[in-house]
Amino acid sequence: QKWKSSVSLQAEMPPCDFVPEKYQSYTYNQMLKIRERNLSPTLLMVYKKPLLLHQGHMQWLFDYEGRRYLDLFAGIATVSVGHCHPKVTAAAQKQLARLWHTSSIYMHPAIQEYAQKLTSLFPDPLKVVFLTNSGSEANDLAMFLARLYTRSFDIICFRGAYHGGSPYTLGVTSVGYYKHGFTSGFGCTTTMLPDVFRGPWGGSHCRDSPVQTIRKCSCSEGVCNAKDQYIEQFKETMNTSVPKTIAGFIVEPIQGVNGTVQYPKGFLKEAFQLVRERGGLCISDEVQTGFGRTGSHFWGFQTHDVLPDIVTMAKGIGNGFPMAAVVTTKEIASALAQNLHFNTFGGNPVACVVGAAVLDAFEEDGLQQNSEEVGTYMLLELAKLRDKFEIVGDVRGKGLMIGIEMVTNKDTCHPLPAEEFSQIWEDCKDMGVLLGRGGLYRQTFRIKPPMCITKKDADFAVEVFRTALERHMERAA
């Protein structure tokens, strides 16, 4: 007999006037069989009954039976302006009928137009762009550039970082379940993550977020003991684990895969200075934090008041179209020009037109401001649930990049067991809300929706999450 909950959902899903087409492909079971037979087993699927999605419209996804879901994960922080955004779709269709591909050996209008548009969003001297197809490729190239330019080899990264799954970037991806049993970390050194919730130090004023940790703080005005302690650890790494000169430091302004982990304010500024004293370059990985997602600024590095030497971006750059970019200075870029470096599809006409249309949509739809308003509202609403439920250990983030860390209780902060977490996750899906999952113990809900979501959507999502938590408490009792 199926367990019945006495807790029911109080909120109705916000209306949507979009009608999806009728699904006309293989049956659900045939799809599962083909997947098992013909697709690589590494292609992970989530949920007990995997979703078979058929169509998308802005913040909504529709499955093969026409069920509608509020997408709060956006294809892993990728659908930035909305599924099948009409302006982006029209631009792609127009270009598809005109010219698909030439490779960068010839000029076509789109690559120059896009390069100018994208680099205009960066402060001087970050004005040179190299276009690639994925975030892993972009981070590969950034590390390669840093090593070529400095003529040093060692790169520092944070534990808990995710910078890609290619053999080169796996050295700086510091999340255990992505690590494969072969040598991939040569010349890469991890350092302590300045996590003010789970780490040894942290207080109630550390992070640049509307919501702080439940830890108390005894710091006097303008002092952050946690930041100072974590900087000491960073210096320790510098003094013990790397040579006198290094190639660089790669960092996400807010960690994505690790569950929206934020560092103490001022930390990155001091860390960048320490790296530059060793001759290293500072690389900001904006794959998840870029393009206005944090609300207050267009790029995540700006929230830390730093200027990196190299910036990488992907995901939201193309709203789901496979494209990515590395932006750096003319001087650093020239290190790559001593020999030939080539990318067949990087900067192809369709990608550049899509990228330009996405940038237009950010501006025309006011999405950075929407991220700030809706994101802040949602964070504050979720913080009320943290105060109410013992298993919600931490709510954090900035703009529409939000993490909810689940624990057994607030005293120990032990991660909530996987099967309990999964049940809450499944419940949210069954009520029509799709959430992401991350963290070193897969204990954190990740919210990174298309940046067009509304306050009504946020209310619905918070109510669904609250209902799922109440059902969990009822099951536990």
Salt bridges, closest charged atoms under 4 A:
ASP63 OD2 - ARG67 NH1 2.77
GLU65 OE1 - ARG67 NH2 2.86
ASP71 OD2 - HIS83 NE2 2.74
ASP208 OD2 - LYS398 NZ 3.32
ASP228 OD1 - LYS227 NZ 3.70
GLU232 OE2 - LYS235 NZ 3.57
GLU270 OE2 - LYS227 NZ 2.62
ASP285 OD2 - HIS163 ND1 2.76
ASP305 OD2 - LYS269 NZ 2.58
ASP309 OD2 - ARG276 NH2 3.16
ASP360 OD1 - LYS117 NZ 2.74
GLU364 OE2 - LYS87 NZ 3.20
ASP365 OD2 - HIS85 NE2 2.71
GLU381 OE2 - LYS384 NZ 2.85
ASP387 OD1 - ARG386 NH2 3.30
ASP394 OD1 - ARG207 NH2 2.73
ASP394 OD2 - ARG396 NH1 2.71
GLU405 OE2 - ARG198 NE 2.65
GLU405 OE1 - ARG396 NH2 2.79
GLU420 OE1 - HIS472 NE2 2.81
GLU426 OE1 - LYS429 NZ 3.92
ASP427 OD2 - ARG475 NH1 3.36
ASP430 OD1 - LYS429 NZ 3.30
GLU463 OE2 - ARG466 NH2 2.59
GLU470 OE2 - LYS388 NZ 3.18
GLU470 OE2 - ARG466 NH1 2.59
